Amino acid sequence: MADTESWTCVSKKRRCAPGSPVPPVPPSGEAAVVMAPISSKGGKLPTFKVVPSAGYDTAFEVVRVLEKGPLRGQLLSLRPLGDSNVLLLPSSYDVVEELERIKSLDGKPLNLERLNPEDRKHRLVAHDYHTSFETEVIEDHPQVISATRMRRWDKRPTRQVLITVKGEPFNSIDLGWYGRYDVRTYIPDPLRCFKCQRYGHHQARCTAKQHKCGICSMPHATETCLDKFKAGTETVPKCPNCGKKHHAWNTGCAVRQVQAIASKERTEKQQDFIPAPPQEHLYGAAGNTLLPLHHHHLHTVLLI
C-alpha cells in the first residue's frame, strides 16, 4: 500500500519517471475501473451560486450557516462574485448532491442556484474575419449566442468580431465555406473615468470637482478638443496620467499598460473556473491503473 499511496486513477497510460514505484497490474480478464480527473475548467462538477434570501442579510451569512450545519466537515472552495453573491465549488458529487438536497436552513428558505459548466457563457474575439462577411454567419454556429463587429474609435469596422459562446471556450472557430478563424479570450479595456481620466471608476461615481481633458490635460471636457480636431485645429497632446505626448487612451501609455495587465488578470481569474481539489490521496478499486496525483493550486476552505 505504501507504494501506491501517492497515485490516482487516470484514463490514459503515461510513462513513469525512473525509480518510480511500479503500479499494480489489473488481474487477467478484469477491466480496470478508470476515474477521470476533475477538469481544471470545472468541466465535471457543477457549482452553486449563493444568493441572500429571506432571513439572511448577505450570502456570506448563508455560507457560515452551511459551514456549521449540513456541510460541516466537507471540503469546498469559495469565490466571491461581483454582485455580492458567493460561488460554492464542491469537491465531489457527494457534496453536489448534499447541496441539492438543502432547501432551507433553520426554517428559512435557502436560495442556491446550480450553475452547470456547459451553460456558462464566455466572451471571445475572432481574428481576421473579413469586413465584407456578415456576422450572422458566426451566429449560425451552434455554440455562438451573439456576434458583434468590433469598430475603431472613428466607427470604421475591424476584422475582429466579439462573440459570446455557451459552454467551454475554444481556440478557433470553423465556419465552413467562410474558413477557420483563431479565437482569443476577450480582455476589456481598463475602466477609465471620462471626467477625471483616472482609472478604476465610472464617470457617474467620480468625486472630482472639474473635468480634465483626455487629450491635452486641461480643465475642460475631452469633447472640447475633439471638436477642435474635427474642425482641423491643431491640439498639443498631453496624457493626464503619465504626462507624455499622447491622449489618455493611447495603448502605449505606461499607466494604461499597467491597468491593462490587471484587467487581463481579472478576466483570466474569472475564466479559470477551477473546482476544489480532491482529497490528498484517491484510491480506486483493486486492479486500477494508477498514476501520480496532480494537485491544483487553489485556496480552499475545509469546513470542520
Secondary structure, 3 states (H helix, E strand, C coil): CHHHCCEEECCCCCCCCCCCCCCCCCCCCCCCCCCCCCCCCCCCCCEEEEECCCCCCCHHHHHHHHHHCCCCCCEEEEEECCCCCEEEEECCHHHHHHHHHCCEECCEECEEEEECHHHCEEEEEECCCCCCCCCHHHHCCCCEEEEEEEECCCCCEEEEEEEEEECCCCCEEECHHHCEEEEEECCCCCCECCCCCCECCCHHHCCCCCCCCCCCCCCCCHHHHHHHHHCCCCCCCCCCCCCCCCCCCCCCCHHHHHHHHHHHHHHHHHHCCCCCCCCCCCCCCCCCCEEECCCCCCCCEECC
